[in-house]
Structure formats: C-alpha cells, structure tokens
C-alpha cells in the first residue's frame, strides 16, 4: 500500500513538471509571436485585400485592411 502511494505521488509530480514545462514553452512562443506582430504593425504599412462575398446571387467585394500581411503565419512552433 505504501509503495503504491509513493508511486502515485512520483507520477503526479512527473505529470505536473511536464504540464508546467509545456505551459512555460507556450508562454515564450506566444510572447515571441506578439513581439514580432508588434514590430510589423509599427511600420505603419497597411495591407489591403479584397474578399469576394456572395449574397443572394450577387457578388460584392469587401475591402479588408490590416497592419499585418494576410499570407504570413506568425506561429513559430
């Protein structure tokens, strides 16, 4: 009985360490993504993309403006 208790505590500790390690790594990656996105946004360049939308057999082009490029992915994972 004592052995199982010790084993369970060790397993719980190991799982807690793994969980917090993953959370910390994700925090660092998210921070990098935000810093990179802010650097691009500070350049004051506006990206414009026209998106076609169909409503009741009529096609409208909506103009979308963004500080970040549409084609890029900002995930470092």
Backbone bond lengths (Angstrom), bond angles and torsions (degrees), N, CA, C in turn:
res aa  C-N    CA-C-N  psi(-1)  N-CA   C-N-CA  omega(-1)  CA-C   N-CA-C  phi
1 X - - - 1.455 - - 1.532 111.09 -
2 X 1.310 116.40 -44.43 1.458 120.46 179.73 1.521 110.60 -64.13
3 X 1.336 116.81 -37.20 1.464 121.05 -178.95 1.525 110.58 -63.65
4 X 1.336 116.73 -42.46 1.465 119.97 179.91 1.524 111.07 -65.34
5 X 1.317 117.25 -38.71 1.457 120.77 177.59 1.519 111.17 -61.58
6 X 1.313 116.35 -44.74 1.458 121.94 179.89 1.528 110.12 -64.91
7 X 1.326 115.17 -41.29 1.464 120.67 179.78 1.533 110.79 -64.58
8 X 1.313 116.39 -41.68 1.463 120.71 179.59 1.528 111.47 -65.98
9 X 1.329 116.56 -39.98 1.467 119.86 178.15 1.520 111.13 -64.64
10 X 1.336 116.24 -40.75 1.460 120.71 179.00 1.529 110.53 -64.39
11 X 1.324 116.25 -42.55 1.460 120.62 178.22 1.533 110.78 -64.35
12 X 1.329 117.30 -41.81 1.467 120.96 178.06 1.522 111.04 -62.72
13 X 1.324 116.86 -41.52 1.461 121.06 178.19 1.523 110.70 -63.35
14 X 1.324 116.64 -43.34 1.461 121.30 179.22 1.528 111.06 -62.53
15 X 1.320 116.93 -44.70 1.466 120.66 178.56 1.530 111.57 -64.83
16 X 1.330 117.41 -37.66 1.465 120.71 177.83 1.525 110.57 -64.77
17 X 1.331 117.25 -41.69 1.466 121.17 178.46 1.522 110.43 -62.79
18 X 1.333 117.07 -43.67 1.467 121.25 178.98 1.532 110.22 -62.79
19 X 1.329 116.50 -45.21 1.466 120.86 -179.40 1.527 111.36 -59.84
20 X 1.334 117.46 -49.00 1.462 120.34 -177.95 1.523 112.08 -68.95
21 X 1.326 117.83 -30.68 1.463 120.51 176.03 1.523 110.14 -65.47
22 X 1.326 116.85 -45.93 1.468 120.84 178.73 1.530 110.40 -62.87
23 X 1.329 117.37 -42.68 1.464 120.83 179.68 1.527 110.97 -62.81
24 X 1.323 117.52 -41.36 1.467 121.75 -179.49 1.527 111.10 -66.40
25 X 1.334 117.06 -42.26 1.470 120.81 178.73 1.528 110.10 -63.60
26 X 1.327 117.48 -42.45 1.467 120.52 178.31 1.526 111.55 -64.61
27 X 1.326 117.24 -34.94 1.462 121.02 177.03 1.525 110.77 -63.37
28 X 1.326 116.77 -42.92 1.466 121.07 179.01 1.527 110.55 -64.71
29 X 1.335 116.87 -43.99 1.467 120.70 -179.79 1.528 110.56 -63.55
30 X 1.329 117.45 -41.90 1.465 120.63 178.81 1.522 111.11 -63.41
31 X 1.324 116.48 -39.59 1.465 120.12 178.63 1.522 110.86 -63.58
32 X 1.334 116.63 -42.10 1.469 120.31 177.96 1.523 110.44 -61.24
33 X 1.327 116.21 -43.53 1.467 120.27 -179.98 1.526 111.06 -61.47
34 X 1.329 117.35 -43.10 1.464 120.45 -179.73 1.522 111.77 -66.37
35 X 1.323 116.97 -41.74 1.464 120.59 179.48 1.523 110.01 -62.88
36 X 1.335 116.86 -44.12 1.462 120.84 -179.93 1.528 110.94 -64.08
37 X 1.328 116.92 -42.54 1.465 120.73 179.75 1.531 110.82 -65.09
38 X 1.331 117.40 -38.41 1.466 120.48 178.22 1.525 111.36 -65.92
39 X 1.330 116.99 -38.89 1.464 120.38 178.77 1.526 111.08 -62.38
40 X 1.315 116.38 -41.73 1.467 120.04 178.74 1.528 110.22 -68.11
41 X 1.330 117.01 -40.66 1.463 120.61 -178.39 1.530 111.76 -67.00
42 X 1.326 117.76 -29.06 1.471 121.27 -179.35 1.524 112.52 -69.51
43 X 1.315 117.41 -17.24 1.463 120.58 -178.40 1.531 112.15 -71.02
44 X 1.335 116.93 -6.76 1.467 123.11 178.38 1.525 113.02 58.42
45 X 1.293 116.91 28.47 1.457 120.36 176.37 1.530 107.56 -97.31
46 X 1.304 116.56 129.72 1.458 120.90 -180.00 1.523 109.16 -103.52
47 X 1.321 115.35 126.45 1.459 121.44 177.51 1.521 107.87 -98.41
48 X 1.320 115.66 133.59 1.464 121.20 -178.03 1.523 109.02 -120.75
49 X 1.329 115.26 133.44 1.462 120.43 177.92 1.522 107.90 -134.91
50 X 1.325 115.98 133.81 1.464 120.74 177.30 1.524 108.58 -96.29
51 X 1.319 115.68 123.93 1.459 121.64 -178.08 1.528 108.75 -112.34
52 X 1.340 116.96 122.30 1.470 118.84 177.82 1.536 111.27 -77.45
53 X 1.329 115.56 133.95 1.462 121.72 177.94 1.524 107.90 -128.11
54 X 1.331 115.44 131.81 1.463 120.27 -179.16 1.524 109.45 -103.54
55 X 1.348 115.33 123.90 1.461 121.23 177.72 1.521 107.73 -130.26
56 X 1.317 116.31 116.61 1.473 123.02 179.48 1.525 111.48 50.31
57 X 1.309 116.51 55.17 1.469 125.02 177.15 1.530 114.08 63.86
58 X 1.312 117.91 13.83 1.461 121.52 173.64 1.525 108.13 -114.91
59 X 1.310 115.71 138.93 1.463 120.33 -179.00 1.528 109.37 -105.25
60 X 1.320 114.57 124.34 1.461 121.81 176.98 1.524 108.37 -113.53
61 X 1.324 116.77 144.40 1.462 120.65 175.60 1.519 108.30 -105.79
62 X 1.318 115.08 117.57 1.459 121.65 179.74 1.526 108.41 -97.92
63 X 1.312 116.73 131.64 1.458 121.57 179.59 1.533 108.93 -93.55
64 X 1.324 115.74 120.17 1.461 121.59 -179.26 1.523 108.46 -110.30
65 X 1.335 116.25 130.32 1.466 121.07 179.45 1.527 109.46 -112.67
66 X 1.333 115.16 142.34 1.461 120.46 -179.48 1.521 109.88 -148.57
67 X 1.331 116.28 153.81 1.463 120.94 174.12 1.524 111.24 -82.25
68 X 1.322 117.23 -16.13 1.462 122.21 -178.07 1.521 109.95 -110.90
69 X 1.336 117.83 146.25 1.470 120.45 177.15 1.529 110.79 -61.72
70 X 1.309 116.56 144.31 1.460 120.99 -177.93 1.528 112.59 -75.66
71 X 1.322 118.02 -32.08 1.459 121.36 -171.30 1.526 113.44 -84.23
72 X 1.318 118.69 -12.99 1.461 120.63 -174.53 1.516 111.38 -89.32
73 X 1.325 114.85 149.72 1.455 121.88 173.01 1.526 107.38 -107.11
74 X 1.325 117.51 136.11 1.459 121.04 -176.02 1.523 111.97 -109.15
75 X 1.316 116.75 28.85 1.461 120.92 179.86 1.521 108.82 -104.77
76 X 1.322 117.32 122.49 1.459 121.71 -177.21 1.523 113.53 -88.55
77 X 1.317 118.59 -1.34 1.472 120.30 -176.44 1.500 111.63 -70.18
